[in-house]
Amino acid sequence: RKCVFQDRNRDLYIVPVGQSATGGKELLPFKLGTMCDSAVWNTETDMLAAVMDSKLVVWYYPNVVFVDRDLLNQTKFIKD
């Protein structure tokens, strides 16, 4: 399980939830982006969509930040 939250600066973060998601170790939240207006999960496919800085941003596999952060940009789609 993953949780996405937005702080008061409108930064969007993702963090794993529960012991089984982290393997017993504590992981810090990872910042996905800034200037987020809204975000929503697709519960069927585990994709994440957000409106950030007046652009639609879709992460096809947002969990990749906990596997290999270098792949994050390859799993992201941005539409102006």
Sine and cosine of phi, psi and omega as CSV:
sin_phi,cos_phi,sin_psi,cos_psi,sin_omega,cos_omega
0.00,0.00,0.57,-0.82,0.04,-1.00
-0.78,-0.63,0.45,-0.89,0.04,-1.00
-0.81,-0.59,0.69,-0.72,0.07,-1.00
-0.91,-0.42,0.73,-0.68,0.04,-1.00
-0.63,-0.78,0.30,-0.95,-0.04,-1.00
-0.84,-0.54,0.75,-0.66,0.02,-1.00
-1.00,-0.01,-0.04,-1.00,-0.08,-1.00
-0.94,0.35,-0.28,0.96,0.08,-1.00
-1.00,0.04,0.09,1.00,-0.01,-1.00
0.92,0.39,0.52,0.85,0.14,-0.99
-1.00,0.01,0.63,-0.78,-0.03,-1.00
-0.97,-0.24,0.80,-0.60,-0.04,-1.00
-0.85,-0.53,0.45,-0.89,0.13,-0.99
-0.81,-0.59,0.63,-0.77,-0.01,-1.00
-0.55,-0.83,0.63,-0.78,0.08,-1.00
-0.96,0.27,0.51,-0.86,-0.04,-1.00
-0.86,-0.51,0.75,-0.66,0.08,-1.00
1.00,-0.10,0.36,-0.93,-0.02,-1.00
-0.91,0.42,-0.65,0.76,-0.06,-1.00
-0.93,0.36,-0.46,0.89,-0.01,-1.00
-0.97,0.26,-0.48,0.88,-0.07,-1.00
-0.97,-0.26,-0.10,1.00,-0.04,-1.00
0.93,0.36,0.43,0.90,0.03,-1.00
1.00,0.02,-0.19,0.98,0.02,-1.00
-0.97,-0.25,0.47,-0.88,-0.05,-1.00
-1.00,0.04,0.80,-0.60,0.04,-1.00
-0.94,-0.34,0.62,-0.79,0.03,-1.00
-0.99,0.16,0.46,-0.89,0.08,-1.00
-0.87,0.48,0.56,-0.83,0.02,-1.00
-0.94,-0.34,0.76,-0.64,-0.01,-1.00
-0.98,0.17,0.88,-0.47,0.04,-1.00
-0.99,0.11,-0.51,0.86,-0.02,-1.00
0.03,-1.00,0.01,-1.00,-0.03,-1.00
-0.85,-0.53,0.17,-0.98,0.04,-1.00
0.83,0.56,0.72,0.69,-0.03,-1.00
-1.00,0.08,0.80,-0.60,0.06,-1.00
-1.00,-0.01,-0.65,0.76,0.03,-1.00
-0.33,-0.94,0.36,-0.93,0.01,-1.00
-0.54,-0.84,0.51,-0.86,-0.01,-1.00
-0.51,-0.86,0.62,-0.79,0.08,-1.00
-1.00,0.00,0.55,-0.83,0.25,-0.97
-0.99,-0.12,0.93,-0.36,-0.12,-0.99
-0.95,0.31,-0.36,0.93,-0.02,-1.00
-0.98,0.18,-0.59,0.81,-0.10,-0.99
-0.89,-0.46,0.00,1.00,-0.04,-1.00
0.85,0.53,0.57,0.82,0.11,-0.99
-0.99,-0.12,0.39,-0.92,-0.02,-1.00
-0.83,-0.55,0.72,-0.70,0.05,-1.00
-0.81,-0.58,0.61,-0.79,0.00,-1.00
-0.53,-0.85,0.46,-0.89,0.15,-0.99
-0.98,-0.21,0.92,-0.39,-0.06,-1.00
-0.78,-0.62,0.86,-0.51,0.01,-1.00
0.82,0.57,0.70,0.71,0.01,-1.00
0.89,0.45,0.41,0.91,0.07,-1.00
-0.80,-0.60,0.56,-0.83,0.10,-1.00
-1.00,0.06,0.83,-0.56,0.01,-1.00
-0.86,-0.50,0.79,-0.62,0.01,-1.00
-0.84,-0.54,0.79,-0.62,0.12,-0.99
-0.97,-0.24,0.89,-0.45,-0.03,-1.00
-0.95,0.31,-0.52,0.85,0.01,-1.00
-0.58,-0.82,0.98,0.19,-0.06,-1.00
-0.92,0.40,-0.31,0.95,0.01,-1.00
-0.93,0.36,-0.17,0.99,-0.04,-1.00
-0.90,0.44,-0.36,0.93,0.01,-1.00
-0.90,0.43,-0.38,0.92,0.01,-1.00
-1.00,-0.07,-0.06,1.00,0.03,-1.00
-0.95,-0.31,-0.87,0.50,-0.01,-1.00
-0.49,-0.87,0.97,-0.24,-0.09,-1.00
-0.91,0.41,-0.34,0.94,0.03,-1.00
-0.93,0.38,-0.35,0.94,-0.02,-1.00
-1.00,0.03,-0.07,1.00,-0.10,-1.00
-0.87,0.50,-0.69,0.72,-0.02,-1.00
-0.92,0.39,-0.42,0.91,0.04,-1.00
-0.98,0.21,-0.28,0.96,0.03,-1.00
-0.97,-0.24,0.22,0.98,-0.07,-1.00
-0.91,-0.42,0.65,-0.76,0.05,-1.00
-0.85,-0.52,0.75,-0.66,0.00,-1.00
-0.86,-0.52,0.79,-0.62,0.01,-1.00
-0.85,-0.53,0.83,-0.56,0.02,-1.00
-0.96,0.29,0.00,0.00,0.00,0.00
